[in-house]
């Protein structure tokens, strides 16, 4: 049986560690649950931990959140699209925005629903994802801050999400200055600067984040413990929240290099490094029933330090075990660590079980 296991003790540890770290900075945070793909059992567990604010980008997942996490503040994390404004206003109380026309549409819909919708204005600071150019900020703000059913609660930025822009003190100070400029010019308080993603955590640990950066949106480091800047695991976090178990369908001793002529005809990238093996070298190989249809196989790492992924097709992944089968047999499972991209596809897939482990 193939399954994703989510270890609640480790997840709660990471939640408490991050919550303590962010509160010590004097900030609040929104847990980014996109990677869960609406998995209700895990959402219920987070609610039990005391999570009060979550961020999502899929309306279906937001409906799942509404059903199992009542009274939770919901953020819409991708640029709102005009065709779904009605549902965005219905299901979320805060959204990240960079288009005046969209904000005006949200205002009109919020009026129809008898609500006030909160908006964070996103500013482009180098990652080349969403965000207005800094030079247009005053004009943008003029057009939206007096809308009757819109409350502009702050400004924000995405760093490290698309182009890999590494957050810097200079970028963060730019946001602080933009907030101060708007408050002085319009005599209107902006309570939030939402610039903290998982990529900002190393700076937070080093106490290098300006105090005015007071809202964080954290997903990957919560679920995987990842240090996105230096690699490895954030100090104080656990990397064993998620594991994948894949069932062995075949174990055989085989050549570790192809014995016939080869060509680049596979539809999937081959991860095997044949240069590591001598011609004719043999070893044990296990075929597990998990493939590219299920996940991003390049984002899987065997937990056993001596095992290596040799390659994968749509339904099968081949794992080099070494000079012996290591006591494994058909029907056993091999455990893998996962990257964010691998976990995202696993949680979104319908071919693999997702199981919570209490301890």
Secondary structure, DSSP 8 states (H G I E B T S, - for coil): --EEEEEHHHHHHHHHHHHHHHHHTT-EEEEE-GGGTT-HHHHHHHHHHT--EEEES-HHHHHHHHHHSTT-EEEE-S---GGGHHHHHHH-SEEEE--HHHHHHHHHHHHHHT--EEEEEEB--SS-SS-B-GGGHHHHHHHHTT-TTEEEEEEE---SSSS-----HHHHHHHHHHHHHHHHHHT----EEEEE-GGGHHHHHTT-S-TT--EEEE-HHHHH-B-TTTSSB-TT--S-SEEEEEEEEEEEEEESS-SS---S--SS-----GGGS-TT-EEEEEEES--TTTS-GGGEEESSTT-EEEEE-SS-EEEEEESS-TT--TT-EEEEEE-HHHHHHHHH-SSSEEEEE--
